[in-house]
Amino acid sequence: MDGKLIDLSHAISAGMTRYPLQPDVEIEVLGSRLRAHVLHVGSHVGTHIDAPVHAIDGGRRMADLPLERFWGTAVVSSVSRGPGEVITLQDVLDGGPAAEPGEALLLHTGWDEHFADAEAYEDHPWLHQDVADWAVERRLTMVGVDMFSPDQPIDRREDNANFQYPVHRTLLGNDVLITENLTNLGEVGGQRGRFYAFPVLTAFPGGDAGHTRFVWQPLDS
């Protein structure tokens, strides 16, 4: 690689694919003499980082997290799985170098290729509980995925009304942040590098997530 920065983020656009519980993205032209727009977008649409309060009552909000949490080293594990299939810890370990304590783990499944097709994108692979437990035991800082969620997709759950989002709760409950809807991870699969992922600072009540420009840089640059 030539040391260039690689953007791992989806652009925010009107009508873009979004999690079923999030509203449609709308963009309104506000001015013409000086170009300006109004964005109506859910906090968990597009590439974003979840703060602990998203799943944990009393957890830290995005504005409570220090800037040091949003950059560092990460490894990318490439895993091939089909719709609704589970990703195990062994899959993760086989797909790239093992993330060390203090690093982030990014999972490349290639599911970002389905992003333009909401129905296909929604039926994504998901993480077995052993991956979340290992990330906590390993003292990782973040787990990132190129799909809607690390948890089981909605239509695959036995009881969606009472679903407890176990992977979210395990990670966020132990201060391991979650990044969702990454893209372009195929360019860096199986590698270790630097990441920079500073979210929009959100001080609104809740502060549960922040839209993020997630950028990768090779270690040798």
C-alpha positions in Angstrom: 0.0 0.0 0.0 1.1 3.6 -0.6 0.2 5.0 2.7 -2.9 6.8 1.5 -5.9 7.4 3.9 -8.8 5.1 3.2 -12.4 6.2 3.9 -14.4 3.5 5.6 -17.6 5.5 5.9 -20.9 5.7 4.0 -22.0 9.1 2.8 -25.2 10.5 4.3 -27.8 11.0 1.6 -31.6 11.4 1.3 -33.4 8.1 1.2 -30.3 6.1 2.2 -30.6 2.6 3.6 -31.3 2.8 7.3 -32.1 0.4 10.2 -35.9 -0.3 10.2 -36.4 1.5 13.5 -34.8 4.7 12.2 -36.7 7.3 10.2 -36.1 8.0 6.5 -33.2 10.5 5.9 -34.6 13.7 4.5 -32.5 16.7 3.2 -34.2 20.1 2.7 -32.7 23.1 0.8 -32.6 26.0 3.3 -31.1 28.7 1.2 -30.1 29.6 -2.4 -28.0 32.8 -2.2 -25.8 31.0 0.3 -26.1 27.3 -0.1 -27.4 25.5 3.1 -29.5 22.5 3.9 -31.4 21.0 6.8 -30.8 17.3 7.6 -33.4 15.1 9.2 -31.4 11.9 10.1 -31.6 9.4 12.9 -28.6 9.0 15.2 -28.0 5.4 14.2 -28.1 5.9 10.4 -25.1 5.5 8.3 -21.6 5.0 9.7 -21.8 5.8 13.4 -20.4 4.9 16.8 -22.6 3.7 19.6 -22.1 5.2 23.1 -22.7 3.0 26.2 -25.9 4.8 27.0 -27.4 3.3 23.8 -27.8 0.0 25.6 -27.0 0.6 29.2 -29.1 2.7 31.6 -26.8 5.3 33.1 -24.0 4.5 30.6 -21.8 7.2 29.3 -23.1 9.5 26.6 -21.1 10.4 23.5 -20.1 13.8 25.0 -18.8 11.9 28.1 -16.2 10.0 26.1 -12.6 11.4 25.8 -11.2 12.0 22.3 -8.6 9.4 22.9 -11.3 6.7 22.5 -11.7 7.6 18.8 -8.2 6.9 17.4 -5.6 4.2 17.7 -4.6 0.9 16.1 -7.0 -1.7 14.8 -7.0 -5.1 13.1 -9.3 -6.1 10.3 -10.6 -9.7 10.3 -12.1 -11.0 7.1 -15.0 -13.4 7.5 -17.2 -14.9 4.9 -20.8 -15.6 6.0 -24.2 -15.6 4.3 -27.5 -14.0 5.2 -28.4 -14.4 8.9 -25.4 -16.7 9.6 -23.5 -16.4 12.8 -19.8 -15.4 13.1 -17.9 -17.3 15.8 -14.7 -16.3 17.7 -12.8 -18.9 15.7 -13.9 -17.3 12.5 -12.6 -14.0 13.7 -9.3 -15.4 14.8 -8.9 -17.2 11.5 -9.6 -14.0 9.5 -6.7 -11.9 10.5 -4.3 -11.0 13.3 -5.7 -11.2 16.8 -6.4 -7.8 18.2 -4.3 -6.9 21.2 -5.4 -5.2 24.4 -6.1 -1.5 23.7 -6.8 -2.1 20.0 -10.0 -2.1 18.0 -11.4 -5.0 16.0 -13.0 -4.4 12.7 -14.9 -7.2 10.9 -14.9 -7.4 7.2 -17.8 -9.5 5.9 -18.3 -7.8 2.6 -21.9 -7.0 3.6 -21.4 -3.3 2.7 -21.8 -4.5 -0.9 -25.6 -4.9 -0.2 -26.0 -1.4 1.3 -28.0 -0.1 -1.7 -30.5 -2.9 -1.3 -32.2 -2.4 2.1 -33.9 -5.8 2.1 -30.7 -7.7 1.5 -28.6 -5.5 3.8 -31.0 -6.1 6.7 -30.5 -9.9 6.6 -26.9 -9.6 7.7 -24.5 -12.0 9.5 -24.1 -11.5 13.2 -21.7 -12.1 16.1 -21.8 -15.1 18.4 -21.7 -14.2 22.1 -18.2 -15.7 22.3 -16.9 -12.8 20.1 -18.3 -10.2 22.5 -17.0 -12.0 25.5 -13.6 -12.3 24.0 -13.5 -8.6 23.1 -14.3 -7.7 26.7 -11.7 -10.2 28.1 -9.1 -9.0 25.6 -9.8 -5.4 26.7 -10.4 -4.1 23.2 -11.5 -0.5 22.8 -14.0 -1.0 19.9 -15.7 -3.5 17.7 -16.7 -2.3 14.2 -18.8 -4.1 11.6 -19.7 -3.5 8.0 -23.4 -4.1 8.6 -26.4 -2.8 10.5 -25.6 -4.4 13.8 -23.4 -7.0 15.6 -26.6 -8.5 17.0 -28.9 -11.0 15.2 -31.0 -9.4 12.4 -34.6 -8.6 13.2 -36.3 -11.2 11.0 -34.0 -14.0 12.4 -35.0 -13.5 16.1 -37.4 -15.9 17.8 -39.0 -13.2 19.9 -38.2 -9.8 18.5 -40.5 -8.0 21.0 -38.4 -9.2 23.9 -35.0 -9.3 22.2 -32.3 -8.0 24.6 -29.5 -7.2 22.2 -26.9 -9.3 24.0 -23.9 -8.3 21.9 -24.6 -4.6 22.3 -25.1 -5.0 26.1 -22.0 -7.1 26.6 -19.8 -4.7 24.6 -21.2 -1.4 25.7 -21.7 -2.6 29.2 -18.0 -3.2 29.5 -16.9 0.1 27.7 -16.2 -1.5 24.4 -17.6 0.9 21.8 -19.4 -0.3 18.7 -19.1 1.1 15.2 -21.8 0.1 12.6 -22.2 0.4 8.8 -18.5 0.5 7.9 -17.5 0.1 4.2 -14.5 -0.6 2.1 -12.9 -2.9 4.7 -12.0 -5.3 1.8 -9.2 -3.0 0.9 -7.5 -3.6 4.3 -8.7 -7.1 5.2 -6.3 -9.1 7.4 -4.2 -6.0 8.2 -3.3 -4.0 11.3 -3.3 -0.2 10.9 -4.3 3.1 12.4 -7.9 4.4 12.6 -9.3 7.9 13.1 -13.0 8.0 13.9 -14.1 11.2 15.6 -17.9 11.3 15.9 -20.1 14.4 15.8 -20.2 15.7 19.3 -23.8 15.2 20.4 -25.1 16.9 23.6 -28.8 16.3 23.0 -30.6 14.3 25.7 -29.4 10.8 25.4 -26.3 11.3 23.4 -26.5 7.7 22.3 -24.5 7.8 19.1 -22.4 10.0 16.8 -22.2 10.0 13.0 -18.6 9.3 12.1 -16.0 9.8 9.3 -14.1 6.5 9.9 -10.6 6.7 8.3 -7.9 4.0 8.0 -4.1 4.7 7.7 -1.5 2.0 7.1 1.0 1.6 10.0 4.0 2.2 7.7 2.8 5.6 6.5 
